[in-house]
Amino acid sequence: MTDVVALPLKTDPLTQARKIGPAIAAVADEIEATQDIPEPVLTTLHESRLFRMLLPRSAGGDQIEPWIYLRAVEEVARHDGSVGWNVFVSNSSALIAPFISLEAARTIYGDPRGLISWGPPNQHRAIAAPGGYRVTGEWHFSSGRRQANWIGVHCQVVEPDGSLRLNRFGRPTVRTLLMPKAQTTAIHNWRTLGMRGTASEGYSVRDVFVPEAFSGTREDPSLRRDRGPLYAFTQQGLYAVGVAGVALGIAHAMLEAFMALTVEKAPRNQTLLADTPAVQSEVARHEAALGASRAYLIEVLKEAWDSADDIEPLDSRQRARVRLACSHGIQNALDVADRVYKAAGTSAIFLGTPFERRFRDIHTLSQQIQSRDAHFEAVGRIMLKGDPDGTFMG
């Protein structure tokens, strides 16, 4: 059992997200242009504790239920997709806290503005050394790096005898090493179609020593220090929840913008869009699609939470259901965004409209690994054949 150091929330995360939303929307153009979150919005985000929703209470976090987290991320993304994305990513990186020493977690998050950013694993390897690891390499897609003060690298570990360290499944382990951002060098290469405000740039590391206490592995939920149902979810599963929240938020914002357009626009000076039966039907169907996707995902998350063991991770069937509900929500959000963009006609194609950046953002999101159609295949395989070799991690 670990000490609980978190202060009680004054209000719930969704209320906080709704409160800060207009301030985020007001600086959305600046966020995209500078690829950073300006003050005082960044300070308000920290004070709202929206960066600490998934952080364990033992490290000063709020350790909230995943469906509440989903709604808060969605609400932030309604106002700006990039900020919603960075809120989700900062919470996802906080999920390493149960897998490192408590002292290290409190060192990082004892700073009220403590945040971790990292890029996905690649071919680089860390060298095991007395008391820790030495690492050199280059990583990319590090969302929120400009707001972070700690950086992580994920890599396999080479033992002193030259062999690769294996996990309990008999596969090469992937270990996360955490270091102060000052020990890394930024690679400013985030020139993208959308999600420009995330500044998901690269960074390099040259012969940095990382103490053992500031390392851990995310691949085995049974190794976690903090108990409880939240950490029975796999990190990949909670990553997917975050991406689904961002997608639903962007799509719903596009639908709201289209609804506002329909009471103003009459193509070729004929009937207002809002008075057109086809448009009325389309708006209703889109609202139902997004609402049903959200409701399904929330139902699945609550079922998994209720059945989660205090120690053991979710089983393959539960992980597959979470993955399916997330993939379903992301796909429906993409579909609604495309249909709304098409229905808005030329009103959607100009820079600065309520549609164009969100269209670019959600289609950049659609290329991310959590949005792959292959997830449906993986879930279908689990549904039909189970997971006899235990390889599905969600």
C-alpha positions, 0 to 999 in steps of 0.5 A: 500500500502506498501513501496518498498525497493528492489533494481533493479536486474542487470540481470534477475534470469535465467541469474544469474542461468546460470552464477552460474551453473558451480560453483555449478556443480564443488562442487556437490560432496562436497555438497552431502558429507557435506550436505551443500553448501560451500563457495564461492558458498553460498555467490554467491547464496545470491548475485545473489538474487536467494533466493529472487525471490518470496519475496515481494518487501516490504521486500527487495525481487524481487517478480518476475513472477512465470514462470521466477522463474520456469526457474531459479529453473530448471537451478540451478537444472540442475547443482545440484538437491539439490541446486535447491531444496534448492533454491525453498524451500527458496523461498517458505518459503519467501511466509510467508512474506506477512502474517506476520507484515511488521516489522517482515518481514524486520527484517528477510530479512533485513539481506542480508543472511536472510533465513527461513527453516521449516518442514511440519505441524504435530500433535504439537500445539501452546498455545496462550499466551499474546502477542504471542504463546508458542510452544514445539515440533519436526519437520522434513524435514526442507530443507535448515536448514543449510543455514537458520538463521530463523526457522518456525513451523506450528501448530494448536493453542490452545486458553486459554479456551482449544478450537482450533482456527478456520479459516474463513472456520470453520476448525482448523487454522494452524499458522506459528511461526517464531524464530531465529535458535538459539532457535532450536536444530538440529536433524541430521537424513537426511540419504537418497537415494537421495537429500542428499545435501538438509540436510532436517533434523529435529529440536526440540523446547522447550517452545519457546515464539514467538511474534504475529508479527512473526506469520501468516497463509498461508492457506488463500491468502485473508489475505495477506498484499502485493497485486498483482498477484504473491500472488494470487497464493496459497503457495501450488501452488507455491510449486508445481511450484518449485518442477516441476522446480527441476524435469525438471532440473534434467531430462534435465541434464540426457538427456544432459548426455545421448546425450554426451554418445551416441557419445562415446558409441558403445555397443559391439563395434558395432554402436555408439548409436548416429548413431542408429535410435532408439536412435535418435528417443528416444532422440528427443521424450524426448526433446519434452516431457520436452519442452512441459511440460515446455511450458504447465506449463508456459502457465498456469502460464501466464494465471493465472497471467493475470486473477489474481485479485489484491486482491482476490486469484485465484479461484479453477479452476485456482488453479487446472490448475496450479496443473495439469500443475505442476503434468504433468511436474513432471510426465514427468520428472520422465518418461524421467529420467527413460528412459534415465537411462535405455538407458544408460545401465551399463554406468549409474550404477557406482558411480560418473557417470552423471546419478547415483546421478541425478537418486537418486535425482529425485526418492527421489523427486518423493516421496515428497507430491507435486509429488503424483499421487493423485493430478490428481484425485483432479484436475479431480474432480474439472474439473468434479464437481467443488469445492462446499465446497471450500476445494481445496487449490491447 
